[in-house]
């Protein structure tokens, strides 16, 4: 049989000619009615977000149309973060507890008009089981960098490592990459020496050099190669690939954040951040921001915003323990604890001499 146009070979099997002279075959659920019963397909409709009509029939979602009906363009223009996912995060939205900014020195200080919105203090204990008094929460920071010329925002997002909760946020379109690095170091120190993941491409290198050379900030995330069974740590600092999926590495970063939002594993507090999640769509199999969907593909991933910062902070938080031990407190001389400490030191010295 010569295939010159789409041809139904048997129910559920359609042959289509290609421009290269080959024939592609689409296999639908009708080809195996024993394994894919109506009940199973109903379950798949529900799982993939289809909705039921009043007459009992289904209105297939784009995911079902793409996976089961082989409509490969079905996702075109569809939101990346579905509204029902975001609705589950909406109850956590609130105004910041206070604002901070760089003082004359290198540290943050409370300011009424500060650019850093604080939602969770670094000393604030988590809700749930009590944590030992000598333990402190750990935090992760994601940084996305713009040119600092009012074209797009440079962003710092801070997340807790125990509950993946948004702790602080900075977004500004006029901050230069070098100043962004200085501010990020101050935010990192404020949040118990948080682990910083910076998007490295283009201006991210300037931020990283400022963190290292000017600020001496050592807690920086290293890129890992993820194409192998076990991730291998690379020498490069920061996220080396694109952010949203032009490459496989970019899809890995954003894909993890999409999954966290889908399953409500993270919490957002910033309304602006929550709203930016509504602006991402699928186009030609890629994740793009609506404002950049009309640009060439090589430029669609070049943007700086809160969502990318969240994805970076979440990725860094996955590499952290939930809590860390605080520095031991000095005990008063002559107290019972002091005498016990001296006795333990004496015992250790005696054991070394044996």
N, C-alpha and C positions, 0 to 999 in steps of 0.2 A: 504494500500500500504506500503510495506517495502522498506525503502530507504537505499541502500547499496552503492550508488555512486551518484555524482551530477546528479540531475534529473530535467528537465524542466517540471513543473506541468502544467502551462499555460504560454503563452508568457509574459515575464517579471517577472515570479516567478520561482525561482530555489531553490530546496531543496537539502541540503547537510548533510551527516552524520557527526557526531563529535566523537572524541575519547571517550567521556563520555557516549555515547549511546543516546544522544539527536540528534535532527534534527534542523539545522539552515535553515532559509528561507531568501533568498535575493530577495528583491522586486525592480525591475527596473522601469524606466520611461514608458516602454511599457505597463505596467499594467493599466495605466490611460491616454489613448490618448486624452481624452476630456480636462482634466486639464493641461496636459503637451503636448501642441501642438508643432509642429515643430518650430513655431515662438518663443515660450517660451524657448525651448531647445537651439535654436540659441542664444538667449539672455544670457542663462546660460553659453554656450560655451564661449561667449565673456567676460562675467563677470569673469569667472574662468581662463582666460588667454589662451584659445585655439587660434590657428591661422588658417586662411582660406587658402586652397590650391588654385591653379590657376583654377581648375575645379569647384570651389564653395563648395567642401566638407571641412570638418573640420579636423584639426590635433589636437586631444584632448590633453589638458594640463594634467599634473599629478593630478591637483586638480579636474578636471572634471572626470578623470578616477577613482579617488578614491571615489568621492561623488555620481556619477551617474552610473558608470560601475562597482562599487563595487570591484575595484582592490585595496585592502587594502595595498599592498606593493608598490603602484605607487609612493609614496613620497620618497622611499628609495634613498638616495644619492642626492636628489634635494636640491637646495640652499634655505636657510631660508629667506635671503634677496634677492628678485629677482632683476636681473640686471636693469630692467627698473625703479624700485624704486630708486636704487642707482644712476642711471643716472640723475634723477631729482635733486639730491643733489650735483652732480658733479660741477655745476657752482659756488658753494660757496667755493670750495677748494682753499686755498691760503697759502702763507708763513706766519709765525707768525709775528706780528708787532714788537716784541722784545722778549728777553728771560730774565728770572730771576732765582735766586737761593738764598739759605740761605746765608746771610752775617755772620759776626762774632757773631752778636746777634741772636735774634729769628725771625727776620723779613726778608722778601724778599727784594732783591736789584737787579737792572738791571745788567746783566752780558752777555757778548757776547756769551759765551759758556754755559749759564745757562741751567739747565735741564727742567725748566718749560717754555713751549711755550705759549706766551700770544697772543691771537687773539682779545680779547675785553677787554678794560680797565674797571675797576669798575666804573669809572666816566663817561664812554661813554654813551651818551643818545641813546635811541632806535630810529630806523627809524620809522616815522609815526607821530601821534599826539604829540604835545609838552606836556611835563610833567612839573608840577609845580616845580619851582626851589628848593623847600624845600623837594622834594621827590628824593629818590635814588633807583636804581634797586636792586633787591634781586637776590641771586645766590645760586645754589645747587651744591654739590660735591658728586661724586660717587667714592668709593675706592675699588679696588680689589687687594688682597695682595698675593705675592709669598713669598718663603722662603728667598729671597735675596741672592741666591747662583748661580746666572746666569742660572737657569733652565727655568724660565719664567719671564715675566715682572710684576712688581708691577705698578699699574696704578692709577693716580688721574685725573679725568675728571671734569671740571667745566662747568656748563650750566647756562644760564640766566633763570629766572623764568617767564619772560614776553613773550619771543619769543622762548624759548627752543633752544637756539643757543649755540653752543660750544664756550666757552670763553677762556678756557685754557686747557692744557694737559701736563701730566708728565707720562713718561713710562721708567722704568729702571729695569734691572734684577739683579743689585748688591746692591740695597738699602735694608737694614734690616728692619723688621717690626717696630722696635722702631724709627729708623730714619725716616721712612715713616710717622709715626704719628706726629713727630715734623715738618716735611715739610708740612703735611696736615694742621696743625694748622696755620702755617704761610700763606699758600695759603687761608685758610678760613678767616683769619683776613684781608688779602689784598682785598678780595672780599666781603667787607661789612659784615663780620661775617656770612659767608655762612653756610647753613645747610648741615651737612656732613652725608652721608649714607655710612657706611662701611660694606662690606661683612664680617660677623662675624666669620664664621667657621674657625677653626684651627688658623692661624696666625692673623686673623682679631682681635681676642681678645687682642693680644699684642698691636696692633695699637690703639684700643679703650682705653686700660689702659694708654697708653702714652698720648693720647689726654686729658684724664681726670686727671690723677695723675701728670704728668710732665708739661703739658702745661695749665691745667685749662681751657680747651676749652669747653664751655657749650652747643654749638649749634649742638647737635647730634640727628639724626633721631632715633625714637623708632619704633620697629617692631610692626605691627598691625596684628591681626588675621582677616582674610578675608573670612572665611568660612560661616560667618553669614550675615544677611541682612545688618547690620551696622558694619563697621570695629571697633573692640575693641582694644584699645591701650594696648600693652603688656608692661611689665616692662623692657624687654631686649632691649639693645641698638643695633643698626645695623640690617642688614638683616640676620635673623636667619636661613633661609632655604637655599637650594642650589640655584644656579643662573639661570640655563638654562632649568630646567624642569624635573629632575628626580622625584621631588615631585610636588604636585599641587601648592604649594607656589612659587617654582622656576619658574614654567610655568607662573604664574601671573606676576612676575617681567619681564621676558623676553618677554612675550606676549604683554605687554603694549608698550615696546620699538619697537617690530616688527610692531605694528599697527601705531606707530608714524612715523616710516620710510616709511611704505607703503603709508600713506596719507600725507607725506611731512610736518608733523607738527613740525619737528625738523630740525635743520640745522647743518651741519658738515663743519669744516674748515680744519681739519687735513687729509692729503692724506693717511698717514699710518693707521689712524682710519678707513677711508672710505674703504681702501683695506682689512682690517681685517674683515669687514662685509661680504666680498665675500667668506670667508673661512668657514662659518657655513653651515652645511647640516643637513638633517633629516636622522636618522638611527633608525630603530625599533621603530618609533613613538616618538623618543627623538631628542632634538637639541644637536648636538655635533660639536666640532671643528674638521676639517678634520685631523689635526695632531694627534688627540686622538681617532679617530673613531675605531682604531684597539684595543683599550684598553678595559678591562672589564667595564661593565656599571657603576659600583660604582666609577670608576676612571675617567670616561669621563667628568664629570662636574668639575673636579678639575683642573682648569687652571686659569691664571690671564692675562687679556688682556684688550684692550681699549673698546671692545664692551660691556663687563660686566660693566665696569666703566660708560659708557654712559647710560646703562639701570638703574644703581643705581642713577646717577645724575638726570635723567629724572623723576624717581619715587619720589625723594625728592623734585624736583621742583614743582610737582603736589600739594604738601602740602603747598606751599608758596604763599603769596600775590605777585603780580607782582612788587609792589613798597612799600617802607617803608618811613616813615617820618624821616627826618634828625633832629639832635638835634637843638633846637632853637638857633639862633644867639644872642649874647649879643648886646644890643642896646647902643649907646653912651649916657652917662649921660647928662641930660639937653636937649636932643633932643625931638622932638614932640612924637616920638614913646615911649621914656622913660617916658614922662609925662602921656601918655595914659595908659601905663602899671601900673604906680603908682596909677592912678585914679581907674583902674579896681581892683587892690589889695585892695584899701581902700573900694570900694563898696562891695567886697566880705566879708571883715571883718565886715562891718556894718550889712550885711544880716545875718551873723552867730550870731550876738548879739541879733537880734530881736526874 
